[in-house]
Amino acid sequence: MRVVLQRVKECKVSVDNKIVGEILKGFLLLLGVKDGDSEQDAVKLAKKISGLRIFTDNADKMNLSLADIGGSVLVVSNFTLYADCSHGRRPSFVKAARPEISEPLYEFFCEQLKQNGVNNVQKGIFGADMKVSLVNDGPVTMVIDSEDLK
């Protein structure tokens, strides 16, 4: 599983001009699932993200977690995170898991965030054409892959 994490002051996701998820201070997570990913990947990734200390304290140091600031998370499914652009000009998405595999893992990941103390977890609509808007805070943007986590 791969996440593009953006620390945000606010963000929202809309489908058909209707807001389906919206948060204030916290993380926007674009989540991609690849073939071979498992619930264990979701467990590791949710644990890492919920404990990341990347919000600034009074000394302006990245030292606070989501729990410390009462932050929220908006999770948006994004199979394009596994695009292979190595050949030609049209990306291949063969590394991305099929929806029947990725959707349950997406839902499980969101539940794992809650299990790790994130009180407000908002979501987009899996597989929908979504419009995401955000105010990036910092900017702070990170890519985290479950394969890299111990």
C-alpha positions in Angstrom: 0.0 0.0 0.0 1.2 3.5 -0.8 0.0 6.8 0.7 0.6 10.3 -0.4 0.1 12.2 2.8 -0.5 16.0 2.9 -0.7 17.9 6.1 -3.7 20.2 5.6 -5.4 23.1 7.2 -8.6 22.0 5.5 -9.7 19.7 2.7 -12.7 18.2 1.1 -13.7 15.7 -1.6 -16.8 16.1 -3.8 -18.6 13.7 -6.1 -21.1 15.1 -8.6 -20.8 18.5 -7.0 -21.7 17.2 -3.5 -19.2 17.2 -0.6 -18.8 13.6 0.6 -15.9 14.1 3.0 -14.5 17.2 4.7 -12.0 17.9 7.5 -10.2 20.8 9.0 -6.7 20.4 10.4 -5.1 17.0 9.8 -4.1 14.7 6.9 -5.3 14.2 3.4 -4.3 10.7 2.5 -4.3 9.5 -1.1 -4.3 5.7 -0.8 -3.2 3.2 -3.4 -3.4 -0.6 -3.1 -1.3 -2.9 -5.3 -1.5 -6.5 -6.1 -0.2 -8.6 -3.2 -1.1 -6.1 -0.5 -2.8 -7.5 2.6 -4.5 -6.5 5.8 -1.0 -6.6 7.5 0.1 -3.8 5.2 -2.9 -1.7 6.2 -2.2 -2.3 9.9 1.4 -1.2 9.6 0.5 1.8 7.5 -2.3 3.0 9.7 -0.1 2.6 12.8 2.7 4.6 11.3 0.5 7.4 10.0 -1.6 7.8 13.2 1.6 8.2 15.2 3.6 10.5 12.9 4.8 13.6 14.7 4.6 16.2 11.9 2.6 19.0 13.4 4.5 21.9 15.0 4.7 22.5 18.7 5.2 25.9 20.5 8.9 25.8 19.6 8.0 25.4 15.9 9.4 21.9 15.8 7.6 19.0 14.1 6.8 17.2 17.3 3.0 16.6 17.6 0.8 13.8 16.3 -2.8 13.8 15.1 -3.9 12.8 18.6 -1.9 15.7 20.1 -3.7 18.3 18.0 -7.1 16.5 17.8 -6.6 16.2 14.0 -8.7 14.5 11.4 -8.0 12.4 8.3 -9.6 12.4 4.9 -8.8 9.2 2.9 -9.2 9.1 -0.9 -8.7 6.0 -2.9 -6.2 6.5 -5.7 -5.1 3.5 -7.9 -3.0 5.9 -10.0 -0.3 5.8 -7.3 0.8 2.6 -8.9 1.1 4.0 -12.4 4.0 2.6 -14.4 5.3 5.4 -16.6 8.5 3.7 -17.7 7.4 3.0 -21.3 5.6 5.1 -23.8 3.4 8.0 -22.9 0.4 6.2 -21.6 0.8 4.9 -18.0 0.1 1.3 -17.2 -1.9 0.5 -14.1 -1.3 -3.3 -14.0 0.4 -3.1 -10.6 -2.7 -1.6 -9.0 -5.0 -4.2 -7.3 -8.4 -4.9 -8.8 -11.3 -3.2 -7.1 -12.6 -6.4 -5.5 -9.2 -6.6 -3.6 -8.5 -2.9 -3.1 -11.9 -1.7 -1.8 -12.0 -4.0 1.2 -8.4 -3.1 2.0 -9.3 0.6 1.7 -12.2 0.2 4.1 -10.0 -1.9 6.5 -7.3 0.7 6.4 -9.8 3.4 7.4 -11.0 1.3 10.3 -7.4 0.7 11.4 -6.9 4.5 11.6 -9.8 4.6 14.0 -8.4 1.7 16.0 -5.2 3.7 16.3 -6.9 6.7 17.9 -7.9 8.9 14.9 -11.4 10.1 16.0 -12.5 11.6 12.8 -11.9 9.6 9.6 -13.6 10.9 6.5 -13.6 9.2 3.1 -14.2 9.8 -0.5 -16.3 7.3 -2.5 -14.3 4.3 -3.7 -14.0 4.2 -7.5 -15.9 7.5 -8.1 -14.7 10.5 -10.1 -13.7 12.7 -7.2 -12.7 16.3 -7.0 -10.3 17.1 -4.1 -9.6 20.5 -2.8 -7.2 21.4 0.0 -5.1 24.0 1.7 -1.7 22.3 2.2 -0.1 23.2 5.6 3.6 23.9 5.2 3.6 22.5 2.6 4.2 19.1 4.2 3.8 16.2 1.8 5.2 12.7 2.2 5.0 9.4 0.3 4.8 6.3 2.6 4.9 2.8 1.3 4.0 -0.2 3.5 6.9 -2.2 2.0 9.3 0.2 3.6 7.9 -0.1 7.1 9.4 -2.5 9.7 
